[in-house]
Every structure is written in structure tokens, then in C-alpha cells.
Amino acid sequence: MKLYYSHNLNPRVAVAVARYLNAPVDYVRAAPRHPDHTEAFRVINPNALVPVPEIGARRIWETDAIACKLSQLSGADFWRAGEDLAEMIMWVSWSAYHLTRAADPLYFYRIVWPTFSDETPDAALLDQALADFREHAATLDRYLADRQWLLGDRISYADFRVATPLPFAAGAGLPVAEFPHVARWHDQLLAIDAWREPFAGLD
Ligand SMILES: N[C@@H](CCC(=O)N[C@@H](CS)C(=O)NCC(=O)O)C(=O)O
């Protein structure tokens, strides 16, 4: 199975999952938004985005779907079933609509934007994103106060997904240190090679 990726937020999660699960994946670095590649890439993913796998006739894209598939293929319960499933989906959804959504402009304007523009980003937009991030990080912090991992005492995909923006905290200016339980939890993740250095040895 091929997995097309870049070093940005979502593909980083997909590669980390694949490496954590030791999935039999051929990693292919891609730049789907490069004008020379976009149209050809739409054959693989109509959104011209990564991550995206090539796994046969049925096409899937979206980091969460890829993580689900990788977990199924590896026989792991990283993607939970049974009683934990609803709670895991809750965190996957919460990440997309709250924490990662808040962090996204900070990531984009402080890390990606300067690579191709000299224009100063809108300060009000970044202030609002920072306020939103603090609100949602506080929610996460309270939740983690008496839990090792989001679903209790075992790591799951919920942990990887909710932590999507945190490896970029320094460059994006995410105030993780203000939230001690979040910082402790993310340190646990950073102790995992696949999360800390998903691209090690790839390119
Ligand atoms: N909803 C999609 C979002 C995918 C996405 O936005 N991918 C971005 C990176 S975060 C992308 O492909 N950007 C072009 C690139 O990285 O070259 C998912 O969860 O996988």
C-alpha cells in the first residue's frame, strides 16, 4: 500500500499512525498543491490533498478514514470498536471542530505562510484563534486531569488525532505550557518514536 504524504498537519498524523502500527506502507512524499501536480493528483484524491493511500479499487481519503483502515489492516484496536467507539469518535470530531480548528490559522500563518509570503497576517484573526485555542485546551486539560490517555489507561487514535497541532506548538505559538495536563499527556505522546519523528528515515 502506498501512502502519499507531506509534512503538514494531517499527513503527519496519518504517517505517525502507519509507523506506530508498523503498517506495510510505501511512503511517497507528494506536493499535491504544486501547480504542476494538482490535476494529476486529483485522480488519486479528488480534493488534491494528502494524506491519501493507494490500496486497490476502493479509494479512500481523509486522515481519519486512513487511520481506521490502517488499524483494521494491522488487527490493532488503535481505532476502537465496541463501547469505546462513540467516545473515540467524539474526540476525533472535537479535534476537527474545536482544538485543531483553532490551532489551524496559527499553524498556517506562522509556519506555512512565511514560506511563500512577506505579508503580515491579520493580527485580529490570530488573536481570535489564540483565544479559541486557549478555550479548547482548557477543556482538554480538565478532561485529562485524572486520565492517562483520552480513553482511559490505553492509548488510542483519539490521542493522536486530538494532538494533531501540538508537535507544531513552538512554531505556531500554541501556549501548551499553560495547560499542565495537556503538556504531560503530549509529553507521553512525544515519548513514542512514531509520534515524535514520523518522518525519520523517509526523506
Ligand atoms: N480533511 C483532510 C484534510 C487534508 C489536508 O488539508 N491536507 C493538507 C495538509 S494538512 C494538504 O494536503 N496540503 C498540501 C500539502 O501538504 O502539500 C484530512 O483530514 O485528511
The ligand as an SDF file (V2000), in Angstrom:
LIG
                    3D

 20 19  0  0  0  0  0  0  0  0999 V2000
   -9.6820   16.7400    5.8370 N   0  0  0  0  0  0  0  0  0  0  0  0
   -8.4280   16.2850    5.2720 C   0  0  0  0  0  0  0  0  0  0  0  0
   -7.5020   17.4880    5.1610 C   0  0  0  0  0  0  0  0  0  0  0  0
   -6.2860   17.2070    4.2850 C   0  0  0  0  0  0  0  0  0  0  0  0
   -5.4480   18.4590    4.1360 C   0  0  0  0  0  0  0  0  0  0  0  0
   -5.8980   19.5840    4.3840 O   0  0  0  0  0  0  0  0  0  0  0  0
   -4.2170   18.2610    3.6960 N   0  0  0  0  0  0  0  0  0  0  0  0
   -3.2880   19.3690    3.5470 C   0  0  0  0  0  0  0  0  0  0  0  0
   -2.1760   19.2670    4.6120 C   0  0  0  0  0  0  0  0  0  0  0  0
   -2.8030   19.4470    6.2500 S   0  0  0  0  0  0  0  0  0  0  0  0
   -2.5980   19.2780    2.2030 C   0  0  0  0  0  0  0  0  0  0  0  0
   -2.6660   18.2730    1.5120 O   0  0  0  0  0  0  0  0  0  0  0  0
   -1.8860   20.3620    1.8480 N   0  0  0  0  0  0  0  0  0  0  0  0
   -0.9880   20.3050    0.7380 C   0  0  0  0  0  0  0  0  0  0  0  0
    0.3540   19.7460    1.1440 C   0  0  0  0  0  0  0  0  0  0  0  0
    0.5570   19.3970    2.3260 O   0  0  0  0  0  0  0  0  0  0  0  0
    1.2300   19.6700    0.2720 O   0  0  0  0  0  0  0  0  0  0  0  0
   -7.8450   15.1750    6.1760 C   0  0  0  0  0  0  0  0  0  0  0  0
   -8.2350   15.0790    7.3370 O   0  0  0  0  0  0  0  0  0  0  0  0
   -7.0190   14.3990    5.7020 O   0  0  0  0  0  0  0  0  0  0  0  0
  1  2  1  0
  2  3  1  0
  2 18  1  0
  3  4  1  0
  4  5  1  0
  5  6  2  0
  5  7  1  0
  7  8  1  0
  8  9  1  0
  8 11  1  0
  9 10  1  0
 11 12  2  0
 11 13  1  0
 13 14  1  0
 14 15  1  0
 15 16  2  0
 15 17  1  0
 18 19  2  0
 18 20  1  0
M  END
$$$$
